[in-house]
Amino acid sequence: MLSNHPLRVPLADELHTRPFPKIKAPASAAYLAITSTGSVANDLAVLVKLLKEIGHSEQKPKGSHYFGDFGEFKLKWERHTEFVTYTLFVDRDNGAEMFVDNPHKFFPEEWMQKTTGQILTSCFLEVIGPLTLKDTEKFVTHEFFKYFKDESLAVNYVLGKEAAVASDFTIDADGHIKLAILAIGQVGENRLGRIVQRLLEIETYKSLAMLTLPVAQDIFAKVGDLNSDLTDAVHAIAEGEGTTQERLDALLSVSEQIEYLQSQSAYRFGGAEAYNAILIQRLKVLREERIQGRQTFTEFMMRRFDPAMRTCVSAQKRLRDISMRAARATDLLATRVTVRTNEQNRAVLHQMDKRAQLQMRLQETVEGLSVVAISYYAVNLAAYLLAPLVIKMGFEKYQLTAALILPIILLVWLMIRKIKRRASKDRP
């Protein structure tokens, strides 16, 4: 009987667990991305405390996504691999001043103080509109300079001029990064919600990718010293300086430090690569168009963010290169030690061969002496045994002894050879 794969339904549901919010202009949003506790249960416990603080203790969220409408504001919560996001959406009145009434005030102060973790980014987002194209350009020209730093401001149309987005990606005095969206014409709530989500994701993944930059800078500083140590170790191997043990210890010390740096930075380098790819994809789906010659988000990232990512890639490459050089140096030293060991083994085998030859000669000498000794006693025994008979026959004892010498020596020699052959056949 056919049955569903146990993961079919959960994986299908995963594609729909993070729906885009529906946003109607004008509106504002407060956004927090904080480090995860590392446990789903603990992250959910933090969310439950927040719901309790705002008077909704009956809510029992599950999974990695939660959305709640509490009248005065809406709360969206998402859990990712190494961070958790909290987003508050608040409706605004037409004509309200931008970036004045901060929705971060809805995050209870006590909850903020008791929550563990570190803030990765905090955003204050305003959605203005709906406006016409002409009003949008006028707003960009006359209003944005009040809220953003002109030298860092990035502003452009998105999604076929259905909206304009702006930010200077600068942390203000309150600790927030300001983002602005100008809704143009009859842009829908779903489309506007996707734009909001994309902007928040761009800021989040930018911040997460930038966490790798200090790691890369630290690696550059340490790799310089390791490169010098590795060069000295290879020079010692090439010139034969010091003992083999000293050269091996120096090389192993460098290799251990390189391996430690690689294991320490691998997670962050992998994360930076993934976050950078997501950021580029999020920028592409916005389909940016320039406004009044202003720099776009992509150009801002190209000038400020891309050099940092290239630094990370370069540091990772340099660490990988020095690791390969250390491995080659280790192989070189191992080969030299192996060759020297083989030469020593060959010399030992040669000495053993000489000793075996000496032992063979001594053994042959001993065998000769053994034949003489055994023959001597055998002749005497045979002479005593046969003497009465020989004397009766008219021969002397010495004549009997002389006649027995050669046959007995031959007989003893043949007997010893037979014993030696049998011992050689039984030997493994």
C-alpha positions as CSV (number, residue, x, y, z in Angstrom):
1,M,0.0,0.0,0.0
2,L,1.4,3.4,-1.0
3,S,2.1,5.8,1.8
4,N,3.5,9.3,2.1
5,H,7.2,9.8,2.8
6,P,7.5,10.9,6.4
7,L,9.1,14.2,5.3
8,R,6.8,15.0,2.4
9,V,4.3,17.1,4.4
10,P,6.8,18.9,6.6
11,L,9.0,19.8,3.7
12,A,6.0,21.0,1.7
13,D,4.9,23.1,4.6
14,E,8.5,24.5,5.0
15,L,8.0,26.3,1.6
16,H,5.0,28.3,3.1
17,T,6.1,28.9,6.7
18,R,7.6,32.3,6.1
19,P,4.9,34.3,4.2
20,F,5.6,37.9,3.2
21,P,3.8,40.5,5.4
22,K,1.0,42.6,3.9
23,I,1.9,46.3,4.2
24,K,-0.3,49.2,3.3
25,A,1.3,52.7,3.0
26,P,1.8,54.6,5.1
27,A,3.4,52.4,7.8
28,S,6.5,51.9,9.8
29,A,8.4,48.9,11.1
30,A,10.8,48.1,13.9
31,Y,13.2,45.3,13.2
32,L,15.6,43.4,15.5
33,A,18.0,40.6,14.5
34,I,19.7,39.0,17.5
35,T,22.0,36.0,17.9
36,S,20.2,32.7,18.5
37,T,20.5,30.9,21.8
38,G,21.4,27.8,19.8
39,S,18.2,25.9,20.8
40,V,14.7,26.1,19.3
41,A,13.1,25.7,22.7
42,N,15.1,28.6,24.2
43,D,14.4,30.9,21.3
44,L,10.7,30.1,21.6
45,A,10.9,30.8,25.3
46,V,12.3,34.3,24.6
47,L,9.4,34.9,22.3
48,V,6.9,33.6,24.9
49,K,8.3,36.1,27.4
50,L,7.8,38.9,24.9
51,L,4.2,37.9,24.3
52,K,3.7,37.8,28.1
53,E,5.1,41.2,28.5
54,I,2.8,42.7,25.9
55,G,-0.2,41.0,27.6
56,H,-0.7,37.9,25.4
57,S,0.5,35.1,27.6
58,E,-2.2,32.8,26.1
59,Q,-0.2,32.6,22.8
60,K,1.7,29.3,22.4
61,P,4.0,29.7,19.3
62,K,5.6,26.7,17.7
63,G,8.1,26.0,15.0
64,S,10.4,28.6,13.4
65,H,7.8,31.2,12.4
66,Y,5.2,33.2,14.2
67,F,2.9,36.0,13.2
68,G,0.4,37.8,15.5
69,D,-1.9,40.8,15.0
70,F,-2.4,42.7,18.3
71,G,-4.4,45.6,16.9
72,E,-2.0,48.4,17.7
73,F,0.8,46.6,15.9
74,K,1.6,43.3,14.2
75,L,4.5,41.0,15.3
76,K,6.5,38.7,13.0
77,W,9.1,36.3,14.5
78,E,11.4,34.1,12.5
79,R,14.2,31.7,13.6
80,H,17.2,31.1,11.3
81,T,20.4,29.1,11.7
82,E,22.3,31.5,13.9
83,F,20.0,34.4,14.4
84,V,16.4,35.3,15.3
85,T,14.4,38.2,14.0
86,Y,11.6,40.3,15.5
87,T,9.6,42.7,13.3
88,L,6.9,45.1,14.5
89,F,4.6,46.6,11.9
90,V,2.6,49.8,12.8
91,D,0.1,51.7,10.6
92,R,0.8,55.5,10.2
93,D,-1.3,58.5,9.4
94,N,-0.8,60.3,6.1
95,G,1.4,63.3,6.5
96,A,3.2,62.1,9.6
97,E,6.8,63.1,10.0
98,M,9.3,60.4,9.0
99,F,11.5,58.7,11.6
100,V,9.9,60.5,14.6
101,D,7.5,57.9,16.2
102,N,9.8,54.9,16.6
103,P,7.9,51.6,16.8
104,H,10.8,50.1,18.8
105,K,8.9,51.5,21.8
106,F,6.5,48.6,21.6
107,F,9.4,46.2,22.6
108,P,9.0,46.2,26.5
109,E,12.0,47.7,28.3
110,E,12.1,44.9,30.8
111,W,12.1,42.3,28.0
112,M,15.0,44.1,26.3
113,Q,17.1,44.1,29.4
114,K,16.5,40.5,30.4
115,T,16.9,39.0,26.9
116,T,20.3,37.4,26.4
117,G,22.1,37.5,23.0
118,Q,23.6,40.2,20.9
119,I,22.0,42.6,18.4
120,L,23.2,41.9,14.9
121,T,21.2,44.7,13.4
122,S,18.3,47.0,14.3
123,C,16.3,48.9,11.7
124,F,13.7,51.6,11.7
125,L,11.8,51.4,8.5
126,E,9.3,53.9,7.1
127,V,6.8,53.3,4.3
128,I,5.5,56.6,2.7
129,G,2.8,57.0,0.1
130,P,1.2,56.4,-2.2
131,L,3.0,59.0,-4.3
132,T,3.3,59.8,-8.0
133,L,6.6,59.5,-9.9
134,K,7.0,63.3,-9.8
135,D,6.3,63.6,-6.1
136,T,8.7,60.7,-5.5
137,E,11.6,62.5,-7.2
138,K,10.7,65.8,-5.5
139,F,10.7,63.9,-2.1
140,V,14.1,62.4,-2.9
141,T,15.5,65.8,-3.8
142,H,14.1,67.9,-0.9
143,E,13.4,65.6,2.0
144,F,15.9,62.7,2.1
145,F,18.8,64.9,3.1
146,K,17.0,65.6,6.4
147,Y,17.2,61.9,7.4
148,F,20.2,60.4,5.6
149,K,23.8,61.2,5.2
150,D,24.1,62.5,1.6
151,E,27.6,60.9,1.0
152,S,26.3,57.5,1.9
153,L,22.7,57.7,0.6
154,A,21.7,54.9,-1.8
155,V,18.3,55.4,-3.4
156,N,16.6,53.9,-6.5
157,Y,13.4,52.7,-8.1
158,V,12.5,49.0,-7.7
159,L,10.2,46.5,-9.4
160,G,9.5,48.6,-12.5
161,K,9.1,51.9,-10.5
162,E,6.4,50.6,-8.3
163,A,8.4,51.9,-5.3
164,A,11.5,53.7,-4.4
165,V,13.8,52.6,-1.6
166,A,16.5,54.5,0.3
167,S,19.1,54.0,3.1
168,D,22.5,55.2,4.1
169,F,23.2,52.0,6.1
170,T,24.5,54.2,8.9
171,I,23.7,53.5,12.6
172,D,22.1,56.6,14.0
173,A,22.3,58.0,17.6
174,D,19.6,55.6,18.8
175,G,21.4,52.5,17.4
176,H,19.1,51.9,14.4
177,I,19.7,51.9,10.6
178,K,17.0,53.9,8.8
179,L,15.3,52.5,5.7
180,A,12.7,54.3,3.6
181,I,10.2,53.0,1.0
182,L,8.2,55.4,-1.1
183,A,5.1,53.6,-2.5
184,I,4.3,54.7,-6.0
185,G,0.8,54.6,-7.5
186,Q,-1.4,51.6,-6.8
187,V,1.3,49.2,-5.6
188,G,-0.4,46.3,-3.8
189,E,0.0,45.3,-0.2
190,N,1.6,42.0,-1.1
191,R,4.1,43.7,-3.4
192,L,4.9,46.3,-0.7
193,G,5.3,43.6,1.9
194,R,7.8,41.8,-0.3
195,I,9.8,45.0,-0.8
196,V,9.9,45.5,3.0
197,Q,11.0,41.9,3.6
198,R,13.8,42.2,0.9
199,L,15.2,45.4,2.4
200,L,15.3,43.9,5.9
201,E,17.0,40.7,4.5
202,I,19.6,42.8,2.7
203,E,20.5,44.7,5.8
204,T,20.5,41.4,7.9
205,Y,22.7,39.4,5.5
206,K,25.0,42.3,5.0
207,S,25.6,42.5,8.7
208,L,26.1,38.8,9.1
209,A,28.5,38.6,6.2
210,M,30.5,41.5,7.6
211,L,31.1,39.5,10.8
212,T,33.8,37.6,8.8
213,L,35.8,40.7,8.1
214,P,37.5,40.9,11.5
215,V,38.3,37.2,11.3
216,A,39.9,37.7,7.9
217,Q,41.9,40.7,9.1
218,D,43.2,38.6,12.1
219,I,44.1,35.8,9.7
220,F,46.1,38.2,7.5
221,A,48.1,39.3,10.6
222,K,48.8,35.8,11.8
223,V,49.5,34.3,8.3
224,G,52.3,36.8,7.9
225,D,54.1,35.4,10.9
226,L,53.3,31.8,10.0
227,N,54.6,32.4,6.5
228,S,57.9,33.5,7.9
229,D,58.1,30.5,10.2
230,L,57.3,28.2,7.4
231,T,59.9,29.7,5.1
232,D,62.5,29.2,7.9
233,A,61.5,25.6,8.4
234,V,61.7,24.8,4.6
235,H,65.1,26.6,4.4
236,A,66.3,24.4,7.3
237,I,65.1,21.3,5.4
238,A,66.8,22.4,2.2
239,E,70.1,23.3,3.8
240,G,70.1,20.4,6.3
241,E,70.3,22.7,9.3
242,G,69.8,21.2,12.7
243,T,68.7,17.7,13.5
244,T,65.8,16.0,11.8
245,Q,63.8,16.1,15.0
246,E,64.3,19.9,15.3
247,R,63.2,20.4,11.7
248,L,60.2,18.2,12.2
249,D,59.2,20.0,15.4
250,A,59.4,23.4,13.7
251,L,57.3,22.2,10.7
252,L,54.7,20.6,13.0
253,S,54.4,23.7,15.1
254,V,53.6,25.8,12.0
255,S,51.2,23.1,10.7
256,E,49.3,22.9,14.0
257,Q,48.8,26.7,14.1
258,I,47.6,26.7,10.4
259,E,45.1,23.9,11.2
260,Y,43.8,25.7,14.2
261,L,43.2,28.9,12.2
262,Q,41.4,26.9,9.5
263,S,39.1,25.1,12.0
264,Q,38.5,28.3,13.9
265,S,37.5,30.3,10.8
266,A,35.9,27.7,8.5
267,Y,32.4,28.3,9.9
268,R,32.6,32.1,9.4
269,F,34.1,31.9,6.0
270,G,31.3,29.4,4.9
271,G,28.7,31.7,6.4
272,A,30.1,34.8,4.6
273,E,30.0,33.0,1.3
274,A,26.4,31.9,1.8
275,Y,25.2,35.3,3.1
276,N,26.9,37.1,0.3
277,A,25.2,34.9,-2.3
278,I,21.8,35.6,-0.7
279,L,22.5,39.3,-0.6
280,I,23.3,39.4,-4.3
281,Q,20.2,37.5,-5.1
282,R,18.0,39.8,-3.0
283,L,19.4,42.8,-4.8
284,K,18.8,41.3,-8.2
285,V,15.1,40.6,-7.5
286,L,14.5,44.3,-6.6
287,R,15.3,45.2,-10.3
288,E,16.8,48.6,-9.4
289,E,16.6,51.7,-11.6
290,R,18.5,54.9,-10.9
291,I,16.9,58.1,-9.6
292,Q,18.5,61.4,-10.4
293,G,21.9,60.0,-10.8
294,R,22.0,58.7,-7.2
295,Q,23.9,55.5,-6.4
296,T,21.8,52.4,-6.2
297,F,21.9,49.8,-3.4
298,T,24.0,47.5,-5.7
299,E,26.5,50.3,-6.3
300,F,26.7,51.0,-2.6
301,M,27.5,47.4,-1.9
302,M,30.0,47.3,-4.7
303,R,31.9,50.3,-3.3
304,R,31.6,49.4,0.5
305,F,30.6,45.8,0.9
306,D,32.3,43.9,-1.9
307,P,35.8,45.0,-0.9
308,A,35.2,43.5,2.6
309,M,34.0,40.2,1.0
310,R,37.0,40.2,-1.3
311,T,39.2,40.6,1.7
312,C,37.5,37.6,3.3
313,V,37.9,35.5,0.1
314,S,41.6,36.6,-0.1
315,A,42.2,35.6,3.5
316,Q,40.6,32.2,3.0
317,K,42.7,31.7,-0.1
318,R,45.9,32.7,1.6
319,L,45.2,30.4,4.5
320,R,44.5,27.6,2.1
321,D,47.7,28.3,0.2
322,I,49.9,28.3,3.2
323,S,48.2,25.1,4.4
324,M,49.1,23.4,1.1
325,R,52.7,24.7,1.3
326,A,53.0,23.3,4.8
327,A,51.6,19.9,3.6
328,R,54.1,19.9,0.7
329,A,57.0,20.7,3.1
330,T,55.8,17.9,5.5
331,D,55.7,15.5,2.6
332,L,59.2,16.6,1.5
333,L,60.6,16.0,5.0
334,A,58.8,12.7,5.3
335,T,60.2,11.6,2.0
336,R,63.7,12.6,3.1
337,V,63.3,10.7,6.4
338,T,61.9,7.7,4.6
339,V,64.9,7.6,2.2
340,R,67.3,8.0,5.0
341,T,65.5,5.3,7.0
342,N,65.6,3.0,4.0
343,E,69.4,3.6,3.6
344,Q,69.9,2.8,7.3
345,N,67.7,-0.4,6.9
346,R,69.8,-1.4,3.9
347,A,73.0,-0.9,5.9
348,V,71.6,-2.9,8.8
349,L,70.5,-5.7,6.4
350,H,74.0,-5.7,4.9
351,Q,75.6,-6.1,8.3
352,M,73.1,-8.8,9.1
353,D,74.0,-10.6,5.9
354,K,77.7,-10.4,6.9
355,R,76.9,-11.8,10.3
356,A,74.9,-14.6,8.8
357,Q,77.8,-15.5,6.6
358,L,80.1,-15.5,9.6
359,Q,77.6,-17.6,11.5
360,M,77.5,-20.0,8.6
361,R,81.3,-20.3,8.5
362,L,81.4,-20.8,12.3
363,Q,78.6,-23.4,12.0
364,E,80.5,-25.2,9.3
365,T,83.6,-25.1,11.4
366,V,81.7,-26.4,14.4
367,E,80.1,-29.1,12.2
368,G,83.6,-30.2,11.1
369,L,84.8,-30.3,14.7
370,S,81.6,-32.2,15.7
371,V,82.4,-34.8,13.0
372,V,85.9,-35.2,14.3
373,A,84.8,-35.4,18.0
374,I,81.9,-37.8,17.4
375,S,84.1,-39.9,15.1
376,Y,86.8,-40.1,17.8
377,Y,84.4,-41.4,20.4
378,A,82.7,-43.7,17.9
379,V,86.0,-45.2,16.8
380,N,87.1,-45.8,20.4
381,L,83.8,-47.4,21.2
382,A,83.9,-49.6,18.2
383,A,87.5,-50.6,18.9
384,Y,86.7,-51.7,22.4
385,L,83.7,-53.6,21.2
386,L,85.4,-55.4,18.3
387,A,88.9,-55.8,19.9
388,P,88.3,-59.3,21.4
389,L,87.2,-60.7,18.0
390,V,90.1,-59.0,16.1
391,I,92.7,-60.3,18.5
392,K,91.5,-63.8,18.2
393,M,91.8,-63.4,14.4
394,G,95.5,-62.4,14.9
395,F,95.2,-58.7,14.4
396,E,96.3,-56.0,16.7
397,K,94.0,-53.4,18.3
398,Y,95.7,-50.4,16.6
399,Q,95.2,-52.1,13.2
400,L,91.4,-52.3,14.0
401,T,91.3,-48.7,15.1
402,A,93.1,-47.6,11.9
403,A,90.6,-49.6,9.8
404,L,87.6,-48.0,11.5
405,I,88.6,-44.4,11.3
406,L,87.5,-43.6,7.7
407,P,84.3,-45.5,7.6
408,I,83.1,-44.1,10.9
409,I,84.0,-40.5,9.8
410,L,82.1,-41.0,6.6
411,L,79.1,-42.4,8.5
412,V,79.1,-39.6,11.0
413,W,79.4,-37.0,8.3
414,L,76.4,-38.5,6.4
415,M,74.4,-38.7,9.5
416,I,75.0,-35.0,10.4
417,R,74.0,-33.9,6.8
418,K,70.8,-35.9,7.0
419,I,69.9,-34.2,10.3
420,K,70.7,-30.8,8.8
421,R,68.5,-31.4,5.8
422,R,65.6,-32.5,7.9
423,A,66.0,-29.4,10.1
424,S,66.0,-27.2,7.0
425,K,62.8,-28.8,5.7
426,D,61.0,-28.3,9.0
427,R,62.1,-24.6,9.2
428,P,59.2,-22.2,8.3
